[in-house]
Amino acid sequence: MQQLIIQGMHCDACKKLIMMELEDASLDIFVDSISVEDDNKGIMILKNATEDDIMKIKNSINAMDGYHVE
């Protein structure tokens, strides 16, 4: 499983917004879990995602205002 650190997440609404964005792009199927941490970041655990899928997920999140993942 792959883990992504998402900067800018601070509440459950952030989690929902990101998941809605990924659902719109049909990329939500690769998300195993997503959690909000105390230090303005979130951790997303991916399942069965190829490198191409991961790049698409990163691009979708980075296109959103206020969030960043490397």
PDB file of N, CA, C and O in Angstrom:
ATOM      1  N   MET A   1       0.835  -1.189   0.000  1.00  0.00           N
ATOM      2  CA  MET A   1       0.000   0.000   0.000  1.00  0.00           C
ATOM      3  C   MET A   1       0.877   1.248   0.000  1.00  0.00           C
ATOM      4  O   MET A   1       1.951   1.282   0.601  1.00  0.00           O
ATOM      5  N   GLN A   2       0.401   2.233  -0.668  1.00  0.00           N
ATOM      6  CA  GLN A   2       1.107   3.507  -0.811  1.00  0.00           C
ATOM      7  C   GLN A   2       0.484   4.533   0.132  1.00  0.00           C
ATOM      8  O   GLN A   2      -0.729   4.538   0.339  1.00  0.00           O
ATOM      9  N   GLN A   3       1.313   5.393   0.695  1.00  0.00           N
ATOM     10  CA  GLN A   3       0.836   6.443   1.591  1.00  0.00           C
ATOM     11  C   GLN A   3       1.169   7.808   1.008  1.00  0.00           C
ATOM     12  O   GLN A   3       2.293   8.045   0.566  1.00  0.00           O
ATOM     13  N   LEU A   4       0.192   8.703   1.010  1.00  0.00           N
ATOM     14  CA  LEU A   4       0.403  10.078   0.566  1.00  0.00           C
ATOM     15  C   LEU A   4       0.159  11.017   1.746  1.00  0.00           C
ATOM     16  O   LEU A   4      -0.779  10.826   2.520  1.00  0.00           O
ATOM     17  N   ILE A   5       1.009  12.026   1.872  1.00  0.00           N
ATOM     18  CA  ILE A   5       0.837  13.072   2.877  1.00  0.00           C
ATOM     19  C   ILE A   5       0.238  14.288   2.172  1.00  0.00           C
ATOM     20  O   ILE A   5       0.810  14.800   1.209  1.00  0.00           O
ATOM     21  N   ILE A   6      -0.904  14.739   2.653  1.00  0.00           N
ATOM     22  CA  ILE A   6      -1.600  15.864   2.040  1.00  0.00           C
ATOM     23  C   ILE A   6      -1.508  17.063   2.981  1.00  0.00           C
ATOM     24  O   ILE A   6      -2.058  17.038   4.082  1.00  0.00           O
ATOM     25  N   GLN A   7      -0.818  18.102   2.546  1.00  0.00           N
ATOM     26  CA  GLN A   7      -0.689  19.332   3.318  1.00  0.00           C
ATOM     27  C   GLN A   7      -1.952  20.175   3.157  1.00  0.00           C
ATOM     28  O   GLN A   7      -2.526  20.237   2.070  1.00  0.00           O
ATOM     29  N   GLY A   8      -2.382  20.821   4.235  1.00  0.00           N
ATOM     30  CA  GLY A   8      -3.516  21.734   4.187  1.00  0.00           C
ATOM     31  C   GLY A   8      -4.803  21.165   4.756  1.00  0.00           C
ATOM     32  O   GLY A   8      -5.798  21.883   4.861  1.00  0.00           O
ATOM     33  N   MET A   9      -4.805  19.902   5.122  1.00  0.00           N
ATOM     34  CA  MET A   9      -6.007  19.293   5.701  1.00  0.00           C
ATOM     35  C   MET A   9      -6.069  19.591   7.194  1.00  0.00           C
ATOM     36  O   MET A   9      -5.076  19.430   7.903  1.00  0.00           O
ATOM     37  N   HIS A  10      -7.237  20.029   7.673  1.00  0.00           N
ATOM     38  CA  HIS A  10      -7.357  20.321   9.098  1.00  0.00           C
ATOM     39  C   HIS A  10      -8.671  19.860   9.711  1.00  0.00           C
ATOM     40  O   HIS A  10      -8.860  19.998  10.920  1.00  0.00           O
ATOM     41  N   CYS A  11      -9.594  19.309   8.903  1.00  0.00           N
ATOM     42  CA  CYS A  11     -10.871  18.875   9.461  1.00  0.00           C
ATOM     43  C   CYS A  11     -11.514  17.823   8.556  1.00  0.00           C
ATOM     44  O   CYS A  11     -11.008  17.517   7.476  1.00  0.00           O
ATOM     45  N   ASP A  12     -12.636  17.280   9.020  1.00  0.00           N
ATOM     46  CA  ASP A  12     -13.342  16.267   8.239  1.00  0.00           C
ATOM     47  C   ASP A  12     -13.909  16.818   6.940  1.00  0.00           C
ATOM     48  O   ASP A  12     -14.064  16.078   5.968  1.00  0.00           O
ATOM     49  N   ALA A  13     -14.219  18.110   6.914  1.00  0.00           N
ATOM     50  CA  ALA A  13     -14.715  18.719   5.671  1.00  0.00           C
ATOM     51  C   ALA A  13     -13.642  18.661   4.587  1.00  0.00           C
ATOM     52  O   ALA A  13     -13.954  18.448   3.416  1.00  0.00           O
ATOM     53  N   CYS A  14     -12.385  18.848   4.971  1.00  0.00           N
ATOM     54  CA  CYS A  14     -11.276  18.730   4.015  1.00  0.00           C
ATOM     55  C   CYS A  14     -11.252  17.322   3.418  1.00  0.00           C
ATOM     56  O   CYS A  14     -11.104  17.148   2.209  1.00  0.00           O
ATOM     57  N   LYS A  15     -11.399  16.346   4.270  1.00  0.00           N
ATOM     58  CA  LYS A  15     -11.404  14.950   3.837  1.00  0.00           C
ATOM     59  C   LYS A  15     -12.541  14.712   2.837  1.00  0.00           C
ATOM     60  O   LYS A  15     -12.344  14.059   1.813  1.00  0.00           O
ATOM     61  N   LYS A  16     -13.720  15.241   3.136  1.00  0.00           N
ATOM     62  CA  LYS A  16     -14.871  15.062   2.251  1.00  0.00           C
ATOM     63  C   LYS A  16     -14.671  15.763   0.909  1.00  0.00           C
ATOM     64  O   LYS A  16     -15.027  15.215  -0.134  1.00  0.00           O
ATOM     65  N   LEU A  17     -14.108  16.963   0.929  1.00  0.00           N
ATOM     66  CA  LEU A  17     -13.854  17.695  -0.314  1.00  0.00           C
ATOM     67  C   LEU A  17     -12.884  16.941  -1.220  1.00  0.00           C
ATOM     68  O   LEU A  17     -13.099  16.832  -2.427  1.00  0.00           O
ATOM     69  N   ILE A  18     -11.822  16.427  -0.621  1.00  0.00           N
ATOM     70  CA  ILE A  18     -10.832  15.676  -1.399  1.00  0.00           C
ATOM     71  C   ILE A  18     -11.454  14.405  -1.967  1.00  0.00           C
ATOM     72  O   ILE A  18     -11.228  14.071  -3.130  1.00  0.00           O
ATOM     73  N   MET A  19     -12.228  13.702  -1.165  1.00  0.00           N
ATOM     74  CA  MET A  19     -12.868  12.482  -1.648  1.00  0.00           C
ATOM     75  C   MET A  19     -13.875  12.779  -2.751  1.00  0.00           C
ATOM     76  O   MET A  19     -13.991  11.998  -3.696  1.00  0.00           O
ATOM     77  N   MET A  20     -14.607  13.891  -2.657  1.00  0.00           N
ATOM     78  CA  MET A  20     -15.539  14.270  -3.722  1.00  0.00           C
ATOM     79  C   MET A  20     -14.793  14.543  -5.022  1.00  0.00           C
ATOM     80  O   MET A  20     -15.246  14.158  -6.100  1.00  0.00           O
ATOM     81  N   GLU A  21     -13.645  15.212  -4.912  1.00  0.00           N
ATOM     82  CA  GLU A  21     -12.830  15.501  -6.099  1.00  0.00           C
ATOM     83  C   GLU A  21     -12.344  14.197  -6.743  1.00  0.00           C
ATOM     84  O   GLU A  21     -12.375  14.055  -7.966  1.00  0.00           O
ATOM     85  N   LEU A  22     -11.900  13.256  -5.918  1.00  0.00           N
ATOM     86  CA  LEU A  22     -11.414  11.981  -6.444  1.00  0.00           C
ATOM     87  C   LEU A  22     -12.556  11.142  -7.015  1.00  0.00           C
ATOM     88  O   LEU A  22     -12.370  10.436  -8.006  1.00  0.00           O
ATOM     89  N   GLU A  23     -13.738  11.216  -6.397  1.00  0.00           N
ATOM     90  CA  GLU A  23     -14.903  10.514  -6.939  1.00  0.00           C
ATOM     91  C   GLU A  23     -15.248  11.046  -8.323  1.00  0.00           C
ATOM     92  O   GLU A  23     -15.543  10.267  -9.229  1.00  0.00           O
ATOM     93  N   ASP A  24     -15.215  12.355  -8.494  1.00  0.00           N
ATOM     94  CA  ASP A  24     -15.522  12.959  -9.793  1.00  0.00           C
ATOM     95  C   ASP A  24     -14.562  12.478 -10.877  1.00  0.00           C
ATOM     96  O   ASP A  24     -14.934  12.381 -12.046  1.00  0.00           O
ATOM     97  N   ALA A  25     -13.330  12.178 -10.483  1.00  0.00           N
ATOM     98  CA  ALA A  25     -12.317  11.704 -11.436  1.00  0.00           C
ATOM     99  C   ALA A  25     -12.241  10.174 -11.483  1.00  0.00           C
ATOM    100  O   ALA A  25     -11.365   9.614 -12.142  1.00  0.00           O
ATOM    101  N   SER A  26     -13.161   9.500 -10.782  1.00  0.00           N
ATOM    102  CA  SER A  26     -13.182   8.025 -10.692  1.00  0.00           C
ATOM    103  C   SER A  26     -11.885   7.464 -10.126  1.00  0.00           C
ATOM    104  O   SER A  26     -11.445   6.382 -10.516  1.00  0.00           O
ATOM    105  N   LEU A  27     -11.279   8.202  -9.209  1.00  0.00           N
ATOM    106  CA  LEU A  27     -10.035   7.762  -8.575  1.00  0.00           C
ATOM    107  C   LEU A  27     -10.245   7.331  -7.127  1.00  0.00           C
ATOM    108  O   LEU A  27      -9.306   6.859  -6.486  1.00  0.00           O
ATOM    109  N   ASP A  28     -11.453   7.483  -6.604  1.00  0.00           N
ATOM    110  CA  ASP A  28     -11.743   7.139  -5.223  1.00  0.00           C
ATOM    111  C   ASP A  28     -11.607   5.642  -4.947  1.00  0.00           C
ATOM    112  O   ASP A  28     -11.435   5.242  -3.796  1.00  0.00           O
ATOM    113  N   ILE A  29     -11.683   4.812  -5.988  1.00  0.00           N
ATOM    114  CA  ILE A  29     -11.576   3.364  -5.804  1.00  0.00           C
ATOM    115  C   ILE A  29     -10.201   2.940  -5.292  1.00  0.00           C
ATOM    116  O   ILE A  29     -10.041   1.828  -4.788  1.00  0.00           O
ATOM    117  N   PHE A  30      -9.214   3.818  -5.419  1.00  0.00           N
ATOM    118  CA  PHE A  30      -7.855   3.501  -4.975  1.00  0.00           C
ATOM    119  C   PHE A  30      -7.579   3.943  -3.536  1.00  0.00           C
ATOM    120  O   PHE A  30      -6.506   3.672  -2.998  1.00  0.00           O
ATOM    121  N   VAL A  31      -8.542   4.621  -2.915  1.00  0.00           N
ATOM    122  CA  VAL A  31      -8.350   5.129  -1.552  1.00  0.00           C
ATOM    123  C   VAL A  31      -8.829   4.084  -0.557  1.00  0.00           C
ATOM    124  O   VAL A  31     -10.001   3.710  -0.548  1.00  0.00           O
ATOM    125  N   ASP A  32      -7.907   3.615   0.283  1.00  0.00           N
ATOM    126  CA  ASP A  32      -8.247   2.673   1.345  1.00  0.00           C
ATOM    127  C   ASP A  32      -8.745   3.444   2.564  1.00  0.00           C
ATOM    128  O   ASP A  32      -9.746   3.072   3.175  1.00  0.00           O
ATOM    129  N   SER A  33      -8.035   4.528   2.914  1.00  0.00           N
ATOM    130  CA  SER A  33      -8.445   5.353   4.046  1.00  0.00           C
ATOM    131  C   SER A  33      -7.799   6.728   3.929  1.00  0.00           C
ATOM    132  O   SER A  33      -6.809   6.916   3.223  1.00  0.00           O
ATOM    133  N   ILE A  34      -8.390   7.679   4.641  1.00  0.00           N
ATOM    134  CA  ILE A  34      -7.839   9.029   4.702  1.00  0.00           C
ATOM    135  C   ILE A  34      -8.120   9.558   6.102  1.00  0.00           C
ATOM    136  O   ILE A  34      -9.234   9.442   6.613  1.00  0.00           O
ATOM    137  N   SER A  35      -7.098  10.137   6.710  1.00  0.00           N
ATOM    138  CA  SER A  35      -7.252  10.655   8.073  1.00  0.00           C
ATOM    139  C   SER A  35      -6.634  12.041   8.176  1.00  0.00           C
ATOM    140  O   SER A  35      -5.722  12.395   7.428  1.00  0.00           O
ATOM    141  N   VAL A  36      -7.152  12.812   9.119  1.00  0.00           N
ATOM    142  CA  VAL A  36      -6.658  14.162   9.377  1.00  0.00           C
ATOM    143  C   VAL A  36      -5.755  14.109  10.600  1.00  0.00           C
ATOM    144  O   VAL A  36      -6.143  13.581  11.643  1.00  0.00           O
ATOM    145  N   GLU A  37      -4.553  14.656  10.473  1.00  0.00           N
ATOM    146  CA  GLU A  37      -3.599  14.695  11.573  1.00  0.00           C
ATOM    147  C   GLU A  37      -3.648  16.062  12.256  1.00  0.00           C
ATOM    148  O   GLU A  37      -4.282  16.987  11.748  1.00  0.00           O
ATOM    149  N   ASP A  38      -2.993  16.190  13.384  1.00  0.00           N
ATOM    150  CA  ASP A  38      -3.018  17.422  14.177  1.00  0.00           C
ATOM    151  C   ASP A  38      -2.257  18.578  13.551  1.00  0.00           C
ATOM    152  O   ASP A  38      -2.577  19.731  13.838  1.00  0.00           O
ATOM    153  N   ASP A  39      -1.277  18.326  12.721  1.00  0.00           N
ATOM    154  CA  ASP A  39      -0.389  19.372  12.232  1.00  0.00           C
ATOM    155  C   ASP A  39      -0.719  19.838  10.811  1.00  0.00           C
ATOM    156  O   ASP A  39       0.175  20.000   9.980  1.00  0.00           O
ATOM    157  N   ASN A  40      -2.026  20.055  10.536  1.00  0.00           N
ATOM    158  CA  ASN A  40      -2.478  20.628   9.269  1.00  0.00           C
ATOM    159  C   ASN A  40      -2.126  19.750   8.066  1.00  0.00           C
ATOM    160  O   ASN A  40      -1.795  20.245   6.989  1.00  0.00           O
ATOM    161  N   LYS A  41      -2.206  18.430   8.281  1.00  0.00           N
ATOM    162  CA  LYS A  41      -1.950  17.515   7.178  1.00  0.00           C
ATOM    163  C   LYS A  41      -2.852  16.296   7.305  1.00  0.00           C
ATOM    164  O   LYS A  41      -3.420  16.018   8.361  1.00  0.00           O
ATOM    165  N   GLY A  42      -2.963  15.588   6.207  1.00  0.00           N
ATOM    166  CA  GLY A  42      -3.724  14.354   6.195  1.00  0.00           C
ATOM    167  C   GLY A  42      -2.883  13.225   5.642  1.00  0.00           C
ATOM    168  O   GLY A  42      -1.901  13.452   4.936  1.00  0.00           O
ATOM    169  N   ILE A  43      -3.274  12.016   5.967  1.00  0.00           N
ATOM    170  CA  ILE A  43      -2.594  10.832   5.461  1.00  0.00           C
ATOM    171  C   ILE A  43      -3.609  10.007   4.686  1.00  0.00           C
ATOM    172  O   ILE A  43      -4.654   9.618   5.207  1.00  0.00           O
ATOM    173  N   MET A  44      -3.273   9.752   3.431  1.00  0.00           N
ATOM    174  CA  MET A  44      -4.126   8.942   2.571  1.00  0.00           C
ATOM    175  C   MET A  44      -3.411   7.632   2.281  1.00  0.00           C
ATOM    176  O   MET A  44      -2.262   7.625   1.840  1.00  0.00           O
ATOM    177  N   ILE A  45      -4.098   6.526   2.531  1.00  0.00           N
ATOM    178  CA  ILE A  45      -3.569   5.204   2.236  1.00  0.00           C
ATOM    179  C   ILE A  45      -4.254   4.712   0.960  1.00  0.00           C
ATOM    180  O   ILE A  45      -5.481   4.677   0.873  1.00  0.00           O
ATOM    181  N   LEU A  46      -3.447   4.336  -0.016  1.00  0.00           N
ATOM    182  CA  LEU A  46      -3.961   3.874  -1.303  1.00  0.00           C
ATOM    183  C   LEU A  46      -3.851   2.361  -1.414  1.00  0.00           C
ATOM    184  O   LEU A  46      -2.993   1.736  -0.790  1.00  0.00           O
ATOM    185  N   LYS A  47      -4.732   1.789  -2.216  1.00  0.00           N
ATOM    186  CA  LYS A  47      -4.701   0.334  -2.464  1.00  0.00           C
ATOM    187  C   LYS A  47      -4.794   0.070  -3.958  1.00  0.00           C
ATOM    188  O   LYS A  47      -5.568   0.718  -4.662  1.00  0.00           O
ATOM    189  N   ASN A  48      -4.016  -0.864  -4.431  1.00  0.00           N
ATOM    190  CA  ASN A  48      -4.059  -1.324  -5.832  1.00  0.00           C
ATOM    191  C   ASN A  48      -3.893  -0.195  -6.853  1.00  0.00           C
ATOM    192  O   ASN A  48      -4.449  -0.270  -7.948  1.00  0.00           O
ATOM    193  N   ALA A  49      -3.146   0.834  -6.510  1.00  0.00           N
ATOM    194  CA  ALA A  49      -2.940   1.970  -7.417  1.00  0.00           C
ATOM    195  C   ALA A  49      -1.612   1.814  -8.155  1.00  0.00           C
ATOM    196  O   ALA A  49      -0.578   1.533  -7.549  1.00  0.00           O
ATOM    197  N   THR A  50      -1.661   2.000  -9.461  1.00  0.00           N
ATOM    198  CA  THR A  50      -0.437   1.999 -10.253  1.00  0.00           C
ATOM    199  C   THR A  50       0.244   3.362 -10.104  1.00  0.00           C
ATOM    200  O   THR A  50      -0.325   4.289  -9.527  1.00  0.00           O
ATOM    201  N   GLU A  51       1.445   3.472 -10.619  1.00  0.00           N
ATOM    202  CA  GLU A  51       2.144   4.756 -10.578  1.00  0.00           C
ATOM    203  C   GLU A  51       1.356   5.827 -11.333  1.00  0.00           C
ATOM    204  O   GLU A  51       1.326   6.987 -10.923  1.00  0.00           O
ATOM    205  N   ASP A  52       0.724   5.434 -12.430  1.00  0.00           N
ATOM    206  CA  ASP A  52      -0.102   6.364 -13.207  1.00  0.00           C
ATOM    207  C   ASP A  52      -1.310   6.835 -12.391  1.00  0.00           C
ATOM    208  O   ASP A  52      -1.655   8.017 -12.404  1.00  0.00           O
ATOM    209  N   ASP A  53      -1.949   5.897 -11.683  1.00  0.00           N
ATOM    210  CA  ASP A  53      -3.088   6.251 -10.829  1.00  0.00           C
ATOM    211  C   ASP A  53      -2.657   7.218  -9.726  1.00  0.00           C
ATOM    212  O   ASP A  53      -3.354   8.189  -9.430  1.00  0.00           O
ATOM    213  N   ILE A  54      -1.505   6.943  -9.124  1.00  0.00           N
ATOM    214  CA  ILE A  54      -0.994   7.798  -8.052  1.00  0.00           C
ATOM    215  C   ILE A  54      -0.715   9.202  -8.575  1.00  0.00           C
ATOM    216  O   ILE A  54      -1.015  10.186  -7.900  1.00  0.00           O
ATOM    217  N   MET A  55      -0.148   9.298  -9.764  1.00  0.00           N
ATOM    218  CA  MET A  55       0.122  10.609 -10.356  1.00  0.00           C
ATOM    219  C   MET A  55      -1.182  11.363 -10.612  1.00  0.00           C
ATOM    220  O   MET A  55      -1.254  12.569 -10.377  1.00  0.00           O
ATOM    221  N   LYS A  56      -2.205  10.669 -11.089  1.00  0.00           N
ATOM    222  CA  LYS A  56      -3.504  11.301 -11.319  1.00  0.00           C
ATOM    223  C   LYS A  56      -4.113  11.792 -10.009  1.00  0.00           C
ATOM    224  O   LYS A  56      -4.686  12.880  -9.959  1.00  0.00           O
ATOM    225  N   ILE A  57      -3.990  10.994  -8.952  1.00  0.00           N
ATOM    226  CA  ILE A  57      -4.508  11.392  -7.636  1.00  0.00           C
ATOM    227  C   ILE A  57      -3.776  12.636  -7.143  1.00  0.00           C
ATOM    228  O   ILE A  57      -4.404  13.591  -6.685  1.00  0.00           O
ATOM    229  N   LYS A  58      -2.447  12.622  -7.238  1.00  0.00           N
ATOM    230  CA  LYS A  58      -1.656  13.782  -6.812  1.00  0.00           C
ATOM    231  C   LYS A  58      -2.045  15.030  -7.609  1.00  0.00           C
ATOM    232  O   LYS A  58      -2.213  16.104  -7.032  1.00  0.00           O
ATOM    233  N   ASN A  59      -2.186  14.895  -8.916  1.00  0.00           N
ATOM    234  CA  ASN A  59      -2.550  16.032  -9.762  1.00  0.00           C
ATOM    235  C   ASN A  59      -3.924  16.582  -9.398  1.00  0.00           C
ATOM    236  O   ASN A  59      -4.122  17.797  -9.377  1.00  0.00           O
ATOM    237  N   SER A  60      -4.877  15.692  -9.109  1.00  0.00           N
ATOM    238  CA  SER A  60      -6.225  16.123  -8.726  1.00  0.00           C
ATOM    239  C   SER A  60      -6.206  16.904  -7.419  1.00  0.00           C
ATOM    240  O   SER A  60      -6.860  17.940  -7.296  1.00  0.00           O
ATOM    241  N   ILE A  61      -5.456  16.404  -6.448  1.00  0.00           N
ATOM    242  CA  ILE A  61      -5.388  17.079  -5.143  1.00  0.00           C
ATOM    243  C   ILE A  61      -4.647  18.402  -5.275  1.00  0.00           C
ATOM    244  O   ILE A  61      -5.081  19.410  -4.716  1.00  0.00           O
ATOM    245  N   ASN A  62      -3.541  18.414  -6.004  1.00  0.00           N
ATOM    246  CA  ASN A  62      -2.757  19.647  -6.156  1.00  0.00           C
ATOM    247  C   ASN A  62      -3.513  20.725  -6.928  1.00  0.00           C
ATOM    248  O   ASN A  62      -3.204  21.909  -6.794  1.00  0.00           O
ATOM    249  N   ALA A  63      -4.492  20.335  -7.728  1.00  0.00           N
ATOM    250  CA  ALA A  63      -5.292  21.317  -8.473  1.00  0.00           C
ATOM    251  C   ALA A  63      -6.328  22.013  -7.584  1.00  0.00           C
ATOM    252  O   ALA A  63      -6.917  23.021  -7.976  1.00  0.00           O
ATOM    253  N   MET A  64      -6.538  21.471  -6.401  1.00  0.00           N
ATOM    254  CA  MET A  64      -7.503  22.054  -5.463  1.00  0.00           C
ATOM    255  C   MET A  64      -6.836  23.191  -4.676  1.00  0.00           C
ATOM    256  O   MET A  64      -5.649  23.126  -4.359  1.00  0.00           O
ATOM    257  N   ASP A  65      -7.614  24.221  -4.371  1.00  0.00           N
ATOM    258  CA  ASP A  65      -7.094  25.337  -3.573  1.00  0.00           C
ATOM    259  C   ASP A  65      -6.834  24.890  -2.130  1.00  0.00           C
ATOM    260  O   ASP A  65      -7.704  24.310  -1.481  1.00  0.00           O
ATOM    261  N   GLY A  66      -5.631  25.170  -1.646  1.00  0.00           N
ATOM    262  CA  GLY A  66      -5.309  24.929  -0.244  1.00  0.00           C
ATOM    263  C   GLY A  66      -4.700  23.608   0.103  1.00  0.00           C
ATOM    264  O   GLY A  66      -4.316  23.393   1.253  1.00  0.00           O
ATOM    265  N   TYR A  67      -4.595  22.683  -0.877  1.00  0.00           N
ATOM    266  CA  TYR A  67      -4.045  21.353  -0.594  1.00  0.00           C
ATOM    267  C   TYR A  67      -2.840  21.080  -1.482  1.00  0.00           C
ATOM    268  O   TYR A  67      -2.755  21.552  -2.616  1.00  0.00           O
ATOM    269  N   HIS A  68      -1.905  20.300  -0.928  1.00  0.00           N
ATOM    270  CA  HIS A  68      -0.705  19.971  -1.698  1.00  0.00           C
ATOM    271  C   HIS A  68      -0.192  18.598  -1.265  1.00  0.00           C
ATOM    272  O   HIS A  68      -0.138  18.280  -0.077  1.00  0.00           O
ATOM    273  N   VAL A  69       0.176  17.807  -2.249  1.00  0.00           N
ATOM    274  CA  VAL A  69       0.804  16.510  -2.007  1.00  0.00           C
ATOM    275  C   VAL A  69       1.953  16.366  -3.007  1.00  0.00           C
ATOM    276  O   VAL A  69       1.820  16.754  -4.167  1.00  0.00           O
ATOM    277  N   GLU A  70       3.075  15.811  -2.560  1.00  0.00           N
ATOM    278  CA  GLU A  70       4.223  15.623  -3.449  1.00  0.00           C
ATOM    279  C   GLU A  70       4.272  14.226  -3.994  1.00  0.00           C
ATOM    280  O   GLU A  70       5.176  13.894  -4.761  1.00  0.00           O
TER     281      GLU A  70
END
